[in-house]
Amino acid sequence: MATTELGAALRHWRDHVSPQAVGLSAGGRRRAAGLRREELSQLAGVSADYIIRLEQGRATKPSPQIVEALARALRLTQDERAHLFRLAGLAPPGPGTVPRHITPGVHRMLDRLTGTPVAVFDAAWNQLLANPLYTALMGEWHGNDLNGAWRNFLNPDHRVRHTPESKGALQAALVADLRRTSGRYPDDANLQSLIAELCRRSAHFNDLWESGAVGEHEAGRKTVDHPQVGELTLDCDVLSVAGSDLRIMVYTAQPGTEDADRLALLNVIGTQSLVG
């Protein structure tokens, strides 16, 4: 299809999504009710200049990752997302690939949990979305570090405190979970590439992968060393979204404890620094 159709569709969806619908403040006076390009850029992680070029038909071949990010930021339905892929000249992801679509209902749930750290992951442990308090708690990740397995095997800089035993148990659970996901989505090239790269870079990951264990990463209790509010010990629960294989990670503190007070403080000072 012509790229002008893609541009027109993006502009249409952008014009019909209010800032409040995607968790943003409407701010002062606006010439139009929809999202500004800068706001869509912030939500999707795509430059505003590239969005302009897409809308004007000057950018002709957006990558699947960019199309996915725009669909997520615009909160498109499954059918609208598939249509956007086709307008971009791409085949919508098939049933043999890891689902990465976040439904509008999951988006709305995150909008309402502003006082709780929440993030959404796909079945390969790629972080798809995080609310401001989750980012304030765990830090802001980019690139490969958005993948939980990559981060836990190849990046020593993170805030969760581990003993050798707890670290080993977490890594074994992540590998077993990835093997389960690999069996369910054999056609996902990104997943196979992730596994191959982890096997190449981490001897420990490779040994665990060769063991053949299959399992599921479960909830636990975690201690986070935060640079602003200090130590927090929180319950970490992983909820599954039926029909989409998404994982919603939720951190909560026991009411009436110092951990709850520190989490409430972080909700004020941490999220302010992210938005400011």
C-alpha positions in Angstrom: 0.0 0.0 0.0 1.1 3.6 -0.5 3.0 5.2 2.3 0.5 8.1 2.2 -2.1 5.7 3.5 0.3 4.8 6.4 0.8 8.5 7.1 -2.9 9.3 7.0 -3.7 6.4 9.3 -1.1 7.5 11.9 -2.3 11.1 11.8 -5.9 9.9 12.2 -5.1 7.7 15.2 -2.9 10.4 16.8 -5.7 13.0 16.4 -8.2 10.7 18.0 -6.2 9.7 21.1 -6.5 12.2 24.0 -3.6 12.7 26.3 -5.7 11.5 29.3 -6.4 8.2 27.5 -2.7 7.4 27.5 -1.9 8.6 31.0 -0.6 12.1 30.1 -1.8 15.5 31.4 -3.7 17.6 28.9 -1.7 20.7 30.0 -2.7 24.2 28.8 -4.5 25.1 25.7 -4.3 22.7 22.8 -5.1 23.4 19.1 -6.3 19.8 18.7 -7.7 17.3 21.1 -5.3 14.5 20.1 -1.7 13.7 20.9 1.0 16.1 19.8 3.8 14.4 17.8 6.2 15.1 20.7 3.9 13.2 23.0 3.6 10.2 20.7 7.4 10.4 20.4 7.8 10.2 24.1 5.3 7.3 24.5 6.7 5.2 21.6 10.4 6.0 21.9 10.5 7.1 18.3 11.9 10.5 17.3 9.3 13.3 16.6 11.2 14.0 13.3 10.7 10.4 12.2 7.0 10.5 13.1 6.7 13.7 10.9 8.4 11.9 8.0 6.1 8.9 8.4 3.0 11.1 8.4 4.2 13.0 5.4 5.1 9.9 3.5 8.8 10.8 3.4 9.8 7.7 5.5 8.8 4.6 3.6 10.0 1.5 5.4 9.5 1.6 9.2 10.9 -1.4 11.0 8.6 -4.0 12.7 9.9 -2.7 16.0 8.9 0.9 15.2 5.4 -0.2 14.0 5.0 -2.2 17.2 6.0 0.7 19.4 3.6 3.1 17.6 0.7 0.6 17.8 1.4 0.2 21.6 1.7 4.0 22.2 -1.5 4.7 20.3 -3.2 1.8 22.2 -4.5 0.2 19.0 -6.7 -2.9 19.2 -5.4 -6.2 17.8 -7.2 -5.5 14.4 -5.9 -1.9 14.2 -2.4 -3.1 15.0 -2.5 -5.7 12.2 -3.8 -3.0 9.8 -0.9 -0.7 10.8 1.6 -3.5 10.0 0.0 -4.1 6.6 0.0 -0.3 5.8 3.7 -0.3 6.5 4.2 -3.2 4.0 4.8 -5.7 6.8 3.2 -9.0 7.7 1.5 -8.9 11.1 3.3 -11.1 13.6 2.0 -14.7 13.3 0.9 -17.2 15.9 4.5 -18.7 16.0 5.9 -15.5 17.4 5.9 -14.1 20.9 2.8 -11.8 21.4 3.8 -8.2 22.1 0.5 -6.5 21.8 -0.8 -4.8 25.0 -4.5 -4.6 25.0 -6.3 -1.3 25.9 -7.6 -3.0 29.1 -4.0 -3.7 30.3 -3.1 -0.1 29.5 -6.0 1.2 31.5 -5.1 -1.0 34.4 -1.6 0.5 34.5 -3.1 4.0 34.4 -5.0 3.3 37.6 -2.1 1.7 39.5 -0.1 4.9 39.8 0.9 4.2 43.4 2.2 0.7 42.6 5.3 -0.2 40.6 4.0 -2.2 37.6 5.7 -3.3 34.3 4.5 -5.5 31.4 6.8 -8.1 29.9 6.3 -10.4 27.0 7.0 -14.2 27.2 10.6 -13.6 26.3 11.0 -11.2 29.2 11.2 -8.1 27.1 9.9 -5.1 29.0 7.2 -3.6 26.9 5.8 -1.0 29.2 6.5 0.3 32.8 4.7 2.9 34.8 6.7 5.8 36.3 6.9 4.3 39.8 8.4 1.1 38.4 11.0 3.0 36.5 11.8 5.1 39.6 12.2 1.9 41.6 14.2 -0.2 39.3 15.9 2.4 37.0 15.4 3.1 33.4 16.6 0.5 31.0 17.5 0.8 27.3 18.4 -1.5 24.4 19.3 -5.1 25.3 18.9 -4.3 29.0 15.2 -4.1 28.5 15.3 -7.9 28.4 15.2 -9.4 31.9 17.3 -12.4 31.0 20.0 -10.3 29.3 20.1 -8.0 32.2 20.4 -10.7 34.8 23.2 -12.6 33.0 25.2 -9.8 31.3 24.6 -6.5 33.3 25.9 -6.5 36.9 24.5 -3.0 37.5 21.0 -3.4 39.0 19.3 -2.5 42.2 17.9 -5.9 43.4 20.0 -7.4 46.1 20.9 -11.1 45.7 22.7 -13.8 47.6 24.6 -16.3 45.4 21.8 -18.7 46.0 19.0 -16.4 45.1 20.8 -15.2 42.0 21.4 -18.7 40.9 17.8 -19.7 41.4 16.6 -16.6 39.5 18.9 -17.3 36.6 17.9 -21.0 36.4 14.2 -20.0 36.5 14.7 -17.4 33.7 16.4 -20.0 31.4 13.8 -22.6 32.1 11.1 -20.1 31.3 12.8 -19.0 28.1 13.0 -22.7 27.0 9.3 -23.0 27.6 8.7 -19.9 25.6 11.0 -21.1 22.8 8.9 -24.3 22.5 5.7 -22.3 22.3 6.9 -19.8 19.7 9.3 -21.6 17.4 9.0 -19.1 14.6 10.2 -16.1 16.6 13.5 -15.0 15.1 14.1 -12.3 17.8 13.7 -14.9 20.5 16.1 -17.4 18.8 18.6 -14.6 18.3 18.4 -13.6 22.0 19.0 -17.2 23.1 21.9 -17.7 20.7 23.6 -14.4 21.8 23.1 -15.3 25.5 24.6 -18.7 24.9 27.6 -17.1 23.2 28.2 -14.4 25.8 27.5 -16.2 29.0 28.9 -19.7 29.7 26.6 -20.0 32.7 23.5 -19.3 30.5 24.8 -21.8 28.0 25.2 -24.5 30.7 21.7 -23.9 32.0 20.3 -23.9 28.5 22.0 -27.2 27.7 20.5 -28.8 30.9 17.1 -28.7 29.1 15.1 -27.6 32.1 11.6 -26.2 31.3 9.7 -24.1 33.8 8.1 -20.8 34.7 9.5 -17.8 36.4 7.5 -17.3 39.6 6.9 -14.5 42.1 9.2 -13.8 45.1 10.2 -11.4 47.7 12.9 -8.9 46.7 15.1 -6.3 48.4 15.9 -3.3 46.4 18.8 -0.9 47.2 17.5 2.4 46.0 19.9 5.4 45.7 17.3 7.9 47.0 15.1 6.2 49.6 17.4 3.3 50.7 16.5 -0.3 51.2 13.0 -1.6 50.3 11.8 -5.2 50.8 8.8 -5.8 48.5 6.6 -8.7 47.3 7.1 -9.2 43.6 4.1 -10.9 42.0 4.0 -12.0 38.3 0.5 -12.0 36.8 -0.4 -13.6 33.5 -2.8 -12.0 31.0 -5.1 -14.7 29.5 -4.8 -15.1 25.8 -1.8 -12.9 25.2 1.0 -14.6 27.3 2.0 -11.2 28.7 3.4 -11.0 32.3 2.5 -8.2 34.6 5.1 -7.7 37.3 3.8 -5.9 40.4 5.7 -4.8 43.5 3.9 -4.1 46.7 4.9 -3.4 50.3 3.2 -4.6 53.5 1.0 -1.8 54.8 2.2 0.0 57.9 5.9 -0.8 57.4 8.9 1.3 56.7 9.0 -0.3 53.2 5.5 1.1 52.5 6.6 4.6 53.7 9.7 4.5 51.5 7.7 3.4 48.5 5.2 6.2 49.1 8.1 8.7 49.3 9.5 7.3 46.1 6.2 7.8 44.4 6.6 11.5 45.1 10.3 12.3 44.6 11.1 9.6 42.1 8.3 10.1 39.6 8.8 13.9 39.9 12.4 13.6 38.7 11.3 11.4 35.8 8.7 13.8 34.6 10.6 17.0 35.3 
